[in-house]
Amino acid sequence: MKEFIKVMKALSDPARVRILKMLQHKTMCVCEIQTVLDKAQSTTSKHLKILEDAGYMQIGA
């Protein structure tokens, strides 16, 4: 149940859903995602970490 909740929380933020949709189309670096989202680098990195923790991606792989 904890994993399910983690996944649902990861998808509850529109910015994170947007990141997933962008990455479906092409590989992007943090700076590119940051520019599209118009967010700070630290905020973008936090979003990516939450997605990674939920099992949606492997950062640095």
Secondary structure in CASP SS format (residue, H / E / C, confidence):
PFRMAT SS
TARGET T0000
AUTHOR 0000-0000-0000
METHOD secondary structure of the structure
MODEL  1
M C 1.00
K H 1.00
E H 1.00
F H 1.00
I H 1.00
K H 1.00
V H 1.00
M H 1.00
K H 1.00
A H 1.00
L H 1.00
S C 1.00
D C 1.00
P H 1.00
A H 1.00
R H 1.00
V H 1.00
R H 1.00
I H 1.00
L H 1.00
K H 1.00
M H 1.00
L H 1.00
Q H 1.00
H H 1.00
K C 1.00
T C 1.00
M C 1.00
C C 1.00
V H 1.00
C H 1.00
E H 1.00
I H 1.00
Q H 1.00
T H 1.00
V H 1.00
L H 1.00
D C 1.00
K C 1.00
A C 1.00
Q H 1.00
S H 1.00
T H 1.00
T H 1.00
S H 1.00
K H 1.00
H H 1.00
L H 1.00
K H 1.00
I H 1.00
L H 1.00
E H 1.00
D H 1.00
A C 1.00
G C 1.00
Y C 1.00
M C 1.00
Q C 1.00
I C 1.00
G C 1.00
A C 1.00
END
